[in-house]
Amino acid sequence: MESGTQVTCRYAGTDLEGTYITDRDGKAVIKLNSGYNIGVDPSCLSVVAPPEATEAGEMAVEQNASLPQLSIISTGGTIASRVDYRTGAVTSQFTADDILRAIPGLADIAQFRAEVLATILSENMTPAIWQTLAESICAEIKNGAEGVMVTHGTDTLAYSAAAVSFMLDTPAPVIFVGSQRSADRPSSDNVMNGLASAAAAISDLGEVAVVMHGSTNDDACAIHRGTRVRKMHTSRRDAFQSFGMEPIGTVAYPSLDVTLSGDAVRRRPDTEPVLAATLEEKVGMTTFYPGMSPDVVDAFAGYRGLVVCGTGLGHTSAPVIASLKALIDAGTVVVMTSQCLNGRVCDRVYDTGRDLLAAGVVEGEEMLPEVAYVKLMWVLGQTTDTEEAARLMATPLRGEFGRCSYNGF
């Protein structure tokens, strides 16, 4: 049977209509008219109509030259994808027209130019791609873009947002956006997230941020600082949450009205972006757990940096402290963070913490471990002086921590 054939089938005692996609593992994959895919016995299929002929081309989307200029840089992920109902495949969009067709309404917000930087699953993101991404964003802003949207898979989106935050001092909005549910699902969040991110990208914001659903309803998207956000749920549309501070703004839906908090960095129209994209990739991260062998720490010998996710205020066991000291004595910068998502590392309360400080461990303040990880990569890319690296890690550079913890956190 050819992909795209209209069929009827019987599933769970019910007659259903849909589109044949392919055979897989002995089952025929059918996309129902509701948008969901099911697998059925091929023998139950009846052909209703052959597949429609594929159009030779698609009409270009007219762009309004009087609207602000935005750039979309795609790295892959669901939001920048389109489902081919004939094959069931999800493909990334390649041109501005493709994206404008995939997210109706964008053309009413701005005029767009688009670049495909990568078409990867987000778990395949690398520091090298972060560097290329920061360079491309910088070039787009220098080339007149009033804001940049980066479409990204959600699993490592927060890592990339934090990495670009440190590599690029931007005077214009740089908005990372993704989609938790693919465009072919009735509950997809791609359109709302895309429209809200475009609204944020033409707003008065002047920093790197993540724009995603703010609740399970279609009422508003939250604007999160790029160094304070984490994905907190595997599939909920409001999976992304800010830590250590409230979101720096919201985008109401469907009005797309943008509200920025007093903490949000504002746009600086007369300022050029500053790029410092060098990263040290010989940096590791590990989580301490009860009974952890010092051998785990020893495995990072030769690394220039290591982030440890410790317990509570930032602790490890005594045997692990000895191994950390050996690393530090050999020239590795070791930064302590906490497994607690809220609160600040303080190694001055208990003897274990004092021993860690005596060994030379740098307190990671209230940074999320993954933010400390990409910051340490960036810091060690800027200096070979371990004392200077420790000073920079203890200094807030992109709002990754404050001098005081946010009230209530």
C-alpha positions as CSV (number, residue, x, y, z in Angstrom):
1,M,0.0,0.0,0.0
2,E,1.3,3.5,-0.9
3,S,1.9,6.1,1.9
4,G,-0.9,8.6,1.9
5,T,-3.7,6.1,1.0
6,Q,-6.9,6.9,2.7
7,V,-8.2,3.9,4.6
8,T,-10.7,2.6,7.1
9,C,-9.7,0.1,9.8
10,R,-11.2,-1.6,12.8
11,Y,-9.4,-0.9,16.1
12,A,-10.7,-1.9,19.6
13,G,-14.1,-2.7,18.2
14,T,-14.5,0.7,16.5
15,D,-14.4,1.5,12.8
16,L,-11.9,4.4,12.1
17,E,-10.8,6.4,9.2
18,G,-7.3,7.7,8.6
19,T,-4.2,7.8,6.4
20,Y,-1.9,4.8,5.8
21,I,1.7,5.8,6.7
22,T,3.9,2.7,6.7
23,D,4.3,-0.9,7.9
24,R,6.4,-1.3,11.1
25,D,7.0,-4.4,13.2
26,G,4.2,-6.2,11.5
27,K,1.7,-3.5,12.1
28,A,0.2,-0.9,9.7
29,V,0.8,2.6,11.1
30,I,-2.3,4.7,10.5
31,K,-2.6,8.4,11.2
32,L,-6.2,8.9,12.3
33,N,-8.2,12.0,11.3
34,S,-7.9,13.1,15.0
35,G,-4.1,13.4,14.5
36,Y,-3.0,10.4,16.5
37,N,-1.1,7.4,15.1
38,I,-2.1,3.8,15.8
39,G,-0.8,0.4,14.8
40,V,-3.3,-2.1,13.4
41,D,-3.2,-5.5,11.7
42,P,-2.7,-4.8,8.0
43,S,-5.5,-7.3,7.1
44,C,-8.1,-5.0,8.6
45,L,-7.4,-2.1,6.2
46,S,-9.8,-1.1,3.4
47,V,-8.8,1.4,0.8
48,V,-11.1,4.5,0.6
49,A,-9.1,6.6,-1.8
50,P,-5.6,6.6,-3.4
51,P,-3.0,9.2,-2.1
52,E,-3.4,12.7,-3.4
53,A,-0.9,13.9,-5.9
54,T,2.0,15.9,-4.4
55,E,2.0,19.5,-5.3
56,A,5.0,20.6,-7.3
57,G,5.7,23.5,-5.1
58,E,4.3,25.8,-2.4
59,M,3.5,29.4,-2.6
60,A,5.9,31.9,-1.0
61,V,4.6,33.7,2.0
62,E,4.5,37.4,1.5
63,Q,6.5,39.3,4.1
64,N,5.7,42.8,5.3
65,A,8.9,45.0,4.9
66,S,7.5,47.6,7.4
67,L,7.6,45.1,10.3
68,P,10.7,44.5,12.5
69,Q,13.4,42.2,11.1
70,L,13.9,39.0,13.1
71,S,16.1,36.0,12.4
72,I,15.3,32.4,13.1
73,I,18.2,30.0,13.6
74,S,17.2,26.4,13.6
75,T,19.1,23.6,15.4
76,G,16.4,21.0,15.0
77,G,13.7,20.0,17.4
78,T,10.0,19.7,17.1
79,I,9.0,23.3,16.8
80,A,10.8,23.8,13.6
81,S,9.5,20.6,12.1
82,R,6.7,19.6,9.8
83,V,5.0,16.3,9.7
84,D,4.8,14.6,6.3
85,Y,1.5,12.8,6.5
86,R,2.4,10.6,3.6
87,T,5.4,9.1,5.4
88,G,4.9,10.0,9.0
89,A,8.3,11.6,9.0
90,V,9.1,14.8,10.9
91,T,11.4,17.0,9.0
92,S,13.0,20.3,9.9
93,Q,12.0,23.4,8.0
94,F,14.7,25.0,5.8
95,T,13.5,28.4,4.7
96,A,11.7,31.3,6.2
97,D,8.7,30.5,4.0
98,D,8.6,27.0,5.5
99,I,8.6,28.3,9.0
100,L,6.0,31.0,8.3
101,R,3.7,28.3,6.8
102,A,4.3,26.0,9.8
103,I,3.4,28.7,12.3
104,P,0.6,30.9,10.9
105,G,0.6,34.4,12.4
106,L,4.4,34.9,12.4
107,A,4.2,37.0,9.3
108,D,1.9,39.5,11.1
109,I,4.6,40.1,13.8
110,A,7.8,40.6,11.9
111,Q,9.6,39.9,8.7
112,F,12.0,36.9,9.0
113,R,15.1,35.5,7.5
114,A,16.0,31.9,8.5
115,E,19.2,29.8,8.8
116,V,19.4,26.1,9.5
117,L,22.5,25.7,11.7
118,A,21.9,22.0,12.5
119,T,19.2,19.3,12.3
120,I,20.0,17.2,15.3
121,L,18.3,15.7,18.3
122,S,19.1,17.9,21.2
123,E,21.0,15.2,23.0
124,N,23.5,15.4,20.2
125,M,24.3,19.1,20.9
126,T,28.0,19.8,21.4
127,P,30.1,22.7,22.7
128,A,31.4,23.2,19.1
129,I,27.8,23.8,17.9
130,W,27.2,26.2,20.8
131,Q,30.2,28.2,19.5
132,T,28.9,28.2,15.9
133,L,25.5,29.2,17.2
134,A,26.8,32.1,19.3
135,E,28.8,33.3,16.2
136,S,25.7,33.1,14.0
137,I,23.5,35.0,16.5
138,C,26.1,37.7,16.8
139,A,26.3,38.0,13.0
140,E,22.6,38.3,12.7
141,I,22.4,41.1,15.2
142,K,25.2,42.9,13.5
143,N,23.4,42.4,10.2
144,G,20.4,44.3,11.5
145,A,18.2,41.7,13.2
146,E,16.2,43.3,16.0
147,G,16.0,39.9,17.7
148,V,16.9,36.3,17.1
149,M,14.8,33.2,17.7
150,V,16.6,29.9,18.2
151,T,14.5,26.8,17.7
152,H,15.9,23.9,19.7
153,G,14.9,20.5,21.1
154,T,13.7,20.9,24.6
155,D,15.9,18.3,26.4
156,T,19.1,20.3,26.3
157,L,17.6,23.7,25.4
158,A,18.5,25.1,28.8
159,Y,22.2,24.1,28.5
160,S,22.4,25.9,25.1
161,A,20.6,29.0,26.4
162,A,23.1,29.2,29.3
163,A,26.1,28.6,27.1
164,V,25.1,31.4,24.7
165,S,24.3,33.7,27.6
166,F,28.0,33.5,28.6
167,M,29.5,33.6,25.1
168,L,27.5,36.5,23.8
169,D,26.8,39.9,25.5
170,T,23.7,40.8,23.4
171,P,22.0,44.2,23.2
172,A,18.9,42.6,21.6
173,P,16.6,39.7,22.5
174,V,17.9,36.2,21.9
175,I,15.0,33.8,22.4
176,F,15.3,30.1,22.7
177,V,12.1,28.3,22.0
178,G,11.0,24.7,21.6
179,S,7.9,22.5,21.5
180,Q,7.1,19.7,23.9
181,R,4.5,18.2,21.5
182,S,4.9,17.7,17.8
183,A,2.9,19.7,15.3
184,D,0.7,16.8,14.4
185,R,-0.7,16.4,17.9
186,P,-3.9,18.3,18.8
187,S,-2.2,19.5,22.0
188,S,0.9,20.8,20.2
189,D,2.4,23.9,21.7
190,N,4.5,24.9,18.7
191,V,2.2,27.6,17.4
192,M,1.7,29.4,20.7
193,N,5.4,29.1,21.7
194,G,6.5,30.3,18.3
195,L,4.2,33.3,18.3
196,A,5.1,34.2,21.9
197,S,8.8,33.9,21.2
198,A,8.5,36.2,18.2
199,A,6.6,38.8,20.4
200,A,9.4,38.6,23.0
201,A,12.0,38.9,20.2
202,I,10.7,42.3,19.2
203,S,10.2,43.5,22.8
204,D,12.4,45.7,24.9
205,L,14.3,42.7,26.2
206,G,18.1,42.8,25.9
207,E,19.3,39.4,27.1
208,V,19.2,35.6,26.3
209,A,15.9,34.0,27.4
210,V,13.7,30.9,27.0
211,V,10.1,31.4,26.1
212,M,7.8,28.4,26.6
213,H,4.3,27.7,27.9
214,G,3.7,29.2,31.4
215,S,0.9,26.8,32.4
216,T,-0.9,23.8,31.0
217,N,-3.4,26.3,29.5
218,D,-3.1,28.3,26.4
219,D,-3.1,31.6,28.3
220,A,0.5,32.8,28.5
221,C,4.1,31.9,27.9
222,A,6.8,32.6,30.5
223,I,10.0,34.4,29.7
224,H,12.9,32.7,31.6
225,R,16.4,34.1,32.0
226,G,18.8,31.9,30.0
227,T,20.9,31.1,33.1
228,R,18.1,30.4,35.5
229,V,15.8,27.9,33.8
230,R,15.5,24.1,33.8
231,K,13.2,21.6,32.1
232,M,11.2,20.0,34.9
233,H,8.9,17.6,33.2
234,T,9.3,15.1,30.4
235,S,6.1,16.0,28.5
236,R,4.1,18.8,30.1
237,R,3.8,21.9,28.0
238,D,4.8,24.1,31.0
239,A,7.8,22.0,31.7
240,F,10.3,24.9,31.9
241,Q,10.6,26.8,35.2
242,S,12.8,29.5,36.6
243,F,14.9,28.8,39.7
244,G,16.3,31.3,42.1
245,M,14.1,34.0,40.7
246,E,10.7,34.5,39.1
247,P,10.4,34.6,35.3
248,I,11.6,37.9,33.8
249,G,8.4,38.3,31.9
250,T,5.3,36.9,30.3
251,V,3.7,36.9,26.9
252,A,-0.1,36.9,27.1
253,Y,-1.9,34.7,24.6
254,P,-3.5,35.3,22.2
255,S,-2.9,39.0,22.6
256,L,0.9,38.5,22.6
257,D,1.3,41.4,24.9
258,V,4.7,41.3,26.5
259,T,5.3,42.3,30.1
260,L,8.8,42.5,31.4
261,S,9.8,42.4,35.1
262,G,12.1,44.9,36.7
263,D,14.8,42.2,36.7
264,A,14.8,41.9,32.9
265,V,17.8,43.4,31.1
266,R,16.5,46.0,28.6
267,R,17.4,46.4,24.9
268,R,20.4,48.6,24.1
269,P,19.8,49.7,20.5
270,D,23.1,51.6,20.1
271,T,25.3,48.8,21.5
272,E,27.1,46.2,19.4
273,P,27.1,42.6,20.5
274,V,30.3,41.3,22.1
275,L,31.3,37.8,21.3
276,A,33.7,35.6,23.4
277,A,33.0,32.1,22.1
278,T,36.0,30.2,23.3
279,L,35.1,27.2,25.4
280,E,37.2,24.7,27.3
281,E,35.8,21.3,26.6
282,K,37.9,19.4,29.2
283,V,35.3,20.1,31.9
284,G,33.3,17.4,33.6
285,M,30.3,17.2,35.9
286,T,29.4,14.6,38.5
287,T,26.8,14.0,41.2
288,F,27.8,12.9,44.7
289,Y,25.8,10.0,46.2
290,P,26.1,8.1,49.5
291,G,28.8,5.4,49.1
292,M,30.4,7.1,46.1
293,S,33.8,5.7,45.5
294,P,36.7,8.3,45.2
295,D,37.6,6.5,42.0
296,V,34.7,8.4,40.3
297,V,36.4,11.7,41.1
298,D,39.8,10.2,40.2
299,A,38.5,9.5,36.7
300,F,38.5,13.3,36.0
301,A,42.3,13.5,36.4
302,G,43.6,15.8,33.7
303,Y,40.4,17.8,33.4
304,R,40.7,21.5,33.7
305,G,37.4,21.8,35.5
306,L,34.9,19.8,37.4
307,V,31.4,20.7,38.7
308,V,30.3,18.6,41.7
309,C,26.6,18.4,42.5
310,G,26.8,17.9,46.3
311,T,24.2,17.2,48.9
312,G,22.4,20.0,50.8
313,L,24.5,23.0,51.3
314,G,27.2,21.5,49.0
315,H,28.8,18.4,50.7
316,T,30.5,15.2,49.8
317,S,31.9,12.4,52.0
318,A,35.4,12.6,53.5
319,P,37.0,10.1,51.1
320,V,35.7,12.1,48.1
321,I,37.1,15.3,49.6
322,A,40.6,13.8,49.5
323,S,40.2,13.0,45.8
324,L,38.9,16.4,45.1
325,K,41.9,18.0,46.8
326,A,44.2,15.8,44.7
327,L,42.5,17.1,41.5
328,I,42.7,20.7,42.7
329,D,46.4,20.4,43.6
330,A,47.0,19.1,40.1
331,G,45.4,22.2,38.6
332,T,41.7,21.4,38.2
333,V,39.2,24.0,39.1
334,V,36.5,22.3,41.2
335,V,33.1,24.0,41.7
336,M,30.5,22.8,44.2
337,T,26.8,23.1,43.5
338,S,23.9,21.5,45.2
339,Q,21.4,18.7,44.4
340,C,18.8,21.0,46.0
341,L,17.2,23.1,43.2
342,N,16.6,26.1,45.5
343,G,18.9,27.8,47.9
344,R,22.6,28.6,48.0
345,V,25.7,26.6,48.5
346,C,27.4,27.4,51.8
347,D,30.4,25.3,52.9
348,R,30.9,27.3,56.1
349,V,28.3,25.7,58.3
350,Y,29.5,22.1,58.8
351,D,33.0,20.6,59.2
352,T,32.6,18.8,55.8
353,G,32.0,22.1,54.1
354,R,35.0,23.7,55.8
355,D,37.2,20.7,54.7
356,L,36.0,21.3,51.1
357,L,36.9,24.9,51.2
358,A,40.3,24.1,52.7
359,A,40.8,21.7,49.8
360,G,40.3,24.6,47.4
361,V,36.7,23.9,46.2
362,V,34.9,27.0,44.8
363,E,31.3,27.5,46.0
364,G,28.9,27.6,43.1
365,E,26.5,29.9,45.0
366,E,22.9,29.3,43.8
367,M,23.8,28.2,40.2
368,L,22.0,25.3,38.7
369,P,24.7,22.5,38.2
370,E,24.3,22.6,34.4
371,V,24.7,26.4,34.4
372,A,27.8,26.1,36.5
373,Y,29.1,23.5,34.1
374,V,28.7,25.7,30.9
375,K,30.0,28.7,32.8
376,L,33.1,26.8,33.9
377,M,33.7,25.8,30.3
378,W,33.4,29.4,29.3
379,V,35.5,30.8,32.1
380,L,38.3,28.3,31.4
381,G,38.1,29.3,27.8
382,Q,38.9,32.9,28.8
383,T,41.7,32.3,31.2
384,T,44.4,29.8,32.2
385,D,44.9,31.3,35.6
386,T,43.1,29.1,38.1
387,E,42.8,31.9,40.7
388,E,41.2,34.1,38.1
389,A,38.9,31.3,37.0
390,A,37.8,30.8,40.7
391,R,37.1,34.6,41.0
392,L,35.0,34.6,37.8
393,M,33.0,31.6,39.0
394,A,32.2,33.4,42.2
395,T,31.1,36.5,40.3
396,P,27.6,36.9,38.7
397,L,28.2,37.6,35.0
398,R,24.8,36.9,33.3
399,G,22.4,36.9,36.2
400,E,23.2,33.3,37.0
401,F,23.0,34.0,40.7
402,G,22.2,37.0,42.8
403,R,23.8,38.3,45.9
404,C,20.8,37.3,47.9
405,S,18.5,34.4,47.3
406,Y,15.0,35.3,46.0
407,N,12.4,35.6,48.7
408,G,10.6,32.4,49.0
409,F,13.3,30.3,47.3
